[in-house]
Amino acid sequence: MASKMQTPPDLTIRPRDLSIGRTAGGARWWMGRDPVASIFYDVLSASFPQGERFFMDSVRHYRDRAPAALQAQIAGFLTQEALHTREHIVFNRQIEAGGYDLARIEAHLRGVLGWARSRKPVEQLAATAALEHFTAILAHELLADPRHLAQAPPEARRLWRWHAIEEIEHKAVAYDTFLFVTDDLSAWRRWALRSYGMLAATILFFRFLAFGLGDLFAQDGIRGGRTWLRWLHFAFVRPGMLRRVMGRYATYYRPGFHPWHVDDRALTAAADRELQPSYAQG
């Protein structure tokens, strides 16, 4: 196990208690009055409460048998994800206060996760490790390029940057748990299992994203070809978040991959200093 884990030994996974306003009204197109950008983040947020519970459950399943150091990281991961779930539930209520109905998106995701929960625990863990890599590279891009949140109101900017910090911080917990659980497999079988997990997770993620975008576009009466072209430009051209993470996404399929081959703690530390006054004390 020690030979496989490449997480920095001095890494601390520190839950930060940040709360966004509970009484704030919801602005329908809160990202610079741009429906395409706003809806992209709305759909991501709509996925987090259920998605992060799935992540937590898949890792928690193996917690008690993990070595002490990994157990400590799992504990930090679970607390961070629970806080993210809490705040995105609030954010989702604000989305609904802006006039959107998230019921169909949430029902669709329940179906997807119901299927995922029917798989073997190790397959659920492989999918979680894959999606945690995906969220970590999106989080890195979100922090690295200020254009992504330049038009967001301060409260929303704080939420997404805080979430990004912690996604990067715990980016290897599910992966290291996967390495521990599959320690008795050959390198080839372990690689095949995690690659299958990423392929399946990628297909399900983009199917969910397309469904969610289409649902909210339809609620705005803009579900036409021009809107989808605008979204493709937003996602893959300018600012192009999905295009900009594709290279790091592909590294997951490389034999010997580990999330901490990219050490982005300097990036998270800078954002953390900026957000420090927003955290609850005590």
Disulfide bonds with the S-S distance in Angstrom:
none
